[in-house]
Amino acid sequence: MTPLAQALRDALTEAPSDLTRAALTIARVESPDLDPDPTRRALDALGDRAADRLARLADAPVRARLAALNDVVFGEARFAGNRAAYGDFRNSLLNVVVSRRLGIPISLAAVYLHVGRRAGIEMFGISFPSHFLVHVPADTGEDRQPAIVVDPFAGGQALDERGCRALLARNIGDTAPFDRRLLEPCTMPDIVVRMLVNLQQAYLDHRSIPQARAASDLILAVKPTALAARRDRGLAAYQMDDLPAALRDLEDYLRAKTWTDEDREERDAVQARVAAIQQRLAALN
């Protein structure tokens, strides 16, 4: 395991686990010598500002406290979704997101979770399909209401079920089935893996193969069963001419994946790549 992978695993396993620490560890894929302290101090300061604002609303409904939090994060600090350059890999690097005030749903959610929790609001991530959201428990009481679903990419907008259904249809398609379980809180490893998948894809789109390989490596450090990441790491190693590593990952992928007739084209392509690597390695001996 690489030192960076070990650092990420530590961020997830040491108590208390720390999403901000994990996200800043991920950012070291791009900036290996990154100092995380300035970003953390900036987020802490924003959280303290929100806490001061919310102190006057201690007895107010949670929706009123969320409105005050949104004023701080999206109004005063001016965090926003980067709609103009959604695929920019910098949208997945928390240090850059905090400095530029621009991000994608999951990186803005990481900011929102840090600031909101520091301000005293209980909240959790929601790994909603194609658009990360935030779960905020409703006020306690006899007539307990459903949890509030917040979209940090839309300036902290609260979504009801109709809004969530519309979001799913817009991102996945009109035939995508909606289930309330899609709105349940997810685990921190779920968040971290999703961050890494986004970053890996952005790097691949930019043809940044070493960084994409490093992102795949981190996915596997968090989720060793992530077969797609093992395949992608092998393909990246191949493009970097690291043939032994490519062969290990691609052979492992072929063995571990349950293949169906629908997967025949992919299986044949991977097998052909493995055969080519084996021939090249044999020629070197």
C-alpha positions as MATLAB code, in Angstrom:
seq = 'MTPLAQALRDALTEAPSDLTRAALTIARVESPDLDPDPTRRALDALGDRAADRLARLADAPVRARLAALNDVVFGEARFAGNRAAYGDFRNSLLNVVVSRRLGIPISLAAVYLHVGRRAGIEMFGISFPSHFLVHVPADTGEDRQPAIVVDPFAGGQALDERGCRALLARNIGDTAPFDRRLLEPCTMPDIVVRMLVNLQQAYLDHRSIPQARAASDLILAVKPTALAARRDRGLAAYQMDDLPAALRDLEDYLRAKTWTDEDREERDAVQARVAAIQQRLAALN';
ca = [
       0.000    0.000    0.000;
       1.322    3.437   -0.916;
       1.857    6.065    1.818;
      -1.004    8.116    0.364;
      -3.348    5.124    0.436;
      -2.361    4.435    4.038;
      -2.989    8.072    4.963;
      -6.469    7.878    3.457;
      -7.232    4.635    5.250;
      -6.064    6.220    8.516;
      -8.407    9.170    7.966;
     -11.299    6.724    7.715;
     -10.402    4.302   10.483;
      -8.933    6.456   13.235;
     -11.527    7.747   15.695;
     -13.145   10.106   15.104;
     -13.202    9.603   11.361;
     -12.831   12.878    9.506;
     -14.305   13.567    6.077;
     -12.386   16.830    5.674;
      -9.119   15.084    6.453;
      -9.976   12.344    3.969;
     -10.901   14.860    1.258;
      -7.657   16.773    1.754;
      -5.739   13.512    1.602;
      -7.394   12.826   -1.754;
      -6.250   16.263   -2.926;
      -2.660   15.093   -2.538;
      -3.129   13.075   -5.729;
      -2.730   16.427   -7.470;
      -0.518   18.172   -4.898;
       1.611   15.600   -3.022;
       3.086   18.201   -0.644;
      -0.248   19.849    0.149;
      -0.477   21.444    3.584;
      -4.063   20.753    4.740;
      -4.033   23.296    7.574;
      -4.960   26.465    5.594;
      -8.027   24.806    4.101;
      -9.103   23.382    7.439;
      -8.643   26.745    9.124;
     -10.756   28.410    6.435;
     -13.539   25.868    6.901;
     -13.335   26.115   10.681;
     -13.569   29.900   10.502;
     -16.624   29.647    8.274;
     -18.148   27.123   10.672;
     -17.497   29.416   13.626;
     -19.140   32.305   11.770;
     -22.161   30.115   11.120;
     -22.209   28.985   14.764;
     -22.325   32.614   15.922;
     -25.224   33.278   13.579;
     -27.094   30.163   14.666;
     -26.581   30.847   18.362;
     -29.385   33.385   18.091;
     -31.617   30.684   16.594;
     -31.045   27.950   19.155;
     -34.789   27.417   19.665;
     -35.775   27.975   16.054;
     -36.949   25.170   13.731;
     -34.202   23.392   11.843;
     -35.348   24.930    8.569;
     -34.734   28.407    9.976;
     -31.266   27.377   11.114;
     -30.549   25.911    7.678;
     -31.610   29.189    6.082;
     -29.091   31.029    8.278;
     -26.410   28.471    7.420;
     -27.145   28.922    3.719;
     -26.802   32.691    4.076;
     -23.283   32.175    5.424;
     -22.092   29.452    3.032;
     -23.775   30.462   -0.216;
     -24.579   34.102    0.433;
     -21.618   35.600    2.252;
     -18.902   33.068    1.348;
     -20.394   32.676   -2.155;
     -19.836   28.962   -2.646;
     -21.540   27.827   -5.848;
     -21.830   24.971   -8.280;
     -19.401   25.136  -11.173;
     -21.925   24.690  -13.954;
     -19.675   26.255  -16.592;
     -16.849   23.713  -16.106;
     -18.462   20.792  -14.309;
     -15.856   18.266  -15.487;
     -12.846   20.272  -14.289;
     -10.825   17.986  -11.998;
     -10.267   20.905   -9.631;
     -13.937   20.654   -8.642;
     -13.011   17.426   -6.803;
     -10.044   18.852   -4.852;
     -11.298   20.265   -1.552;
      -8.457   22.741   -1.115;
      -9.145   24.201   -4.554;
     -12.906   24.178   -4.011;
     -12.451   26.209   -0.820;
     -10.086   28.704   -2.470;
     -12.154   29.134   -5.663;
     -15.579   28.776   -4.004;
     -16.618   26.474   -6.852;
     -17.375   22.766   -6.862;
     -19.595   19.887   -7.855;
     -22.364   18.463   -5.649;
     -20.161   16.155   -3.562;
     -17.332   18.621   -2.945;
     -19.794   21.367   -2.022;
     -21.490   18.834    0.259;
     -18.144   18.245    1.978;
     -17.912   21.979    2.664;
     -21.534   22.104    3.807;
     -21.116   19.126    6.145;
     -18.000   20.573    7.754;
     -19.482   24.028    8.274;
     -22.953   22.833    9.261;
     -21.718   20.308   11.800;
     -19.320   22.834   13.308;
     -22.294   25.188   13.637;
     -24.218   22.511   15.529;
     -26.554   21.107   12.878;
     -26.739   17.332   12.565;
     -26.357   16.311    8.923;
     -25.231   13.414    6.757;
     -24.374   12.695    3.138;
     -26.789   11.125    0.654;
     -25.245    9.194   -2.226;
     -28.136   10.036   -4.553;
     -27.659    8.813   -8.140;
     -25.604   11.283  -10.199;
     -26.094   14.147   -7.732;
     -24.845   14.082   -4.144;
     -27.222   15.523   -1.533;
     -27.326   16.158    2.219;
     -29.710   14.645    4.799;
     -30.734   16.830    7.750;
     -32.932   15.209   10.422;
     -36.156   17.100   11.001;
     -37.148   18.599   14.340;
     -38.036   16.068   16.999;
     -41.579   15.873   18.263;
     -44.718   13.821   18.211;
     -45.454   14.723   14.604;
     -41.969   13.971   13.317;
     -41.540   15.091    9.747;
     -39.402   13.416    7.084;
     -35.765   14.411    6.988;
     -34.880   17.536    5.032;
     -32.990   16.889    1.810;
     -30.613   19.699    0.860;
     -28.877   20.314   -2.450;
     -25.622   22.230   -1.838;
     -25.054   22.511   -5.596;
     -28.250   24.572   -5.779;
     -27.324   26.964   -2.981;
     -28.740   24.847   -0.166;
     -32.173   24.395   -1.712;
     -34.406   21.983    0.206;
     -35.967   19.303   -1.991;
     -39.256   17.556   -1.330;
     -40.003   14.147   -2.828;
     -41.290   15.696   -6.025;
     -38.071   17.659   -6.384;
     -35.984   14.536   -5.783;
     -37.962   12.626   -8.382;
     -37.429   15.437  -10.878;
     -33.704   15.509  -10.121;
     -33.443   11.746  -10.676;
     -35.340   11.948  -13.954;
     -33.197   14.848  -15.156;
     -29.918   13.082  -14.408;
     -30.762    9.425  -15.083;
     -33.823    9.478  -17.318;
     -37.582    9.514  -17.071;
     -37.756    5.752  -16.604;
     -35.421    5.668  -13.577;
     -37.331    4.171  -10.621;
     -37.518    6.335   -7.512;
     -37.252    4.792   -4.062;
     -37.213    6.643   -0.732;
     -34.224    4.506    0.228;
     -32.195    6.570   -2.244;
     -32.430    9.387    0.316;
     -30.999    7.468    3.255;
     -27.677    8.643    4.754;
     -24.566    6.957    3.428;
     -21.323    6.029    5.166;
     -18.116    8.011    5.059;
     -16.351    5.353    2.943;
     -19.248    5.666    0.484;
     -18.617    9.410    0.248;
     -14.872    8.998   -0.158;
     -15.190    6.352   -2.874;
     -17.641    8.541   -4.757;
     -15.281   11.514   -4.488;
     -12.488    9.370   -5.880;
     -14.584    7.987   -8.740;
     -15.433   11.559   -9.770;
     -11.789   12.593   -9.564;
     -10.604    9.527  -11.463;
     -13.070   10.163  -14.282;
     -12.110   13.834  -14.497;
      -8.452   12.872  -14.789;
      -9.232   10.306  -17.474;
     -11.185   12.931  -19.394;
      -8.124   15.204  -19.191;
      -5.776   12.322  -20.161;
      -3.961   12.701  -16.827;
      -3.134    9.009  -16.598;
      -0.743    8.963  -13.589;
      -3.262   10.864  -11.474;
      -6.119    8.642  -12.659;
      -4.065    5.609  -11.669;
      -3.405    7.109   -8.237;
      -7.134    7.774   -7.777;
      -7.904    4.151   -8.686;
      -5.322    3.026   -6.143;
      -7.054    5.046   -3.435;
     -10.460    3.623   -4.366;
      -9.071    0.135   -3.871;
      -7.522    1.129   -0.539;
     -11.000    2.079    0.689;
     -12.974   -0.572   -1.186;
     -10.833   -3.541   -2.278;
     -13.839   -5.153   -3.993;
     -14.216   -2.254   -6.463;
     -13.572   -4.278   -9.618;
     -13.955   -1.364  -12.025;
     -11.192    0.472  -10.179;
      -8.930   -2.567  -10.457;
      -9.549   -2.716  -14.199;
      -8.971    1.018  -14.587;
      -5.780    0.899  -12.548;
      -4.520   -1.915  -14.759;
      -5.331   -0.009  -17.934;
      -3.618    3.100  -16.569;
      -0.545    1.057  -15.659;
      -0.498   -0.296  -19.204;
      -0.581    3.221  -20.653;
       2.312    4.113  -18.353;
       4.224    1.049  -19.621;
       4.192   -0.597  -16.191;
       3.467   -3.999  -17.688;
       3.804   -6.227  -14.582;
       1.364   -4.069  -12.602;
      -1.029   -3.904  -15.532;
      -0.959   -7.682  -15.910;
      -1.651   -8.282  -12.201;
      -4.659   -5.985  -12.119;
      -6.191   -7.119  -15.394;
      -5.775  -10.811  -14.610;
      -7.303  -10.227  -11.163;
     -10.177   -8.397  -12.831;
     -10.824  -11.219  -15.267;
     -10.845  -13.783  -12.443;
     -12.993  -11.801  -10.008;
     -15.709  -10.454  -12.297;
     -18.831  -12.509  -12.907;
     -19.149  -12.446  -16.672;
     -22.394  -12.661  -18.632;
     -23.126  -12.858  -22.330;
     -23.772   -9.115  -22.328;
     -20.198   -8.581  -21.110;
     -18.617  -10.625  -23.887;
     -17.224   -7.610  -25.758;
     -15.522   -6.195  -22.677;
     -14.196   -9.595  -21.582;
     -12.716  -10.217  -25.027;
     -11.070   -6.773  -25.019;
      -9.502   -7.309  -21.600;
      -8.345  -10.805  -22.522;
      -6.755   -9.440  -25.678;
      -4.960   -6.767  -23.654;
      -3.701   -9.402  -21.196;
      -2.426  -11.563  -24.050;
      -0.615   -8.600  -25.569;
       1.017   -7.765  -22.242;
       2.110  -11.368  -21.760;
       3.701  -11.375  -25.208;
       5.548   -8.144  -24.538;
       6.816   -9.401  -21.181;
       7.934  -12.705  -22.737;
       9.888  -10.784  -25.386;
      11.777   -8.960  -22.627;
      13.004  -12.201  -21.050;
];
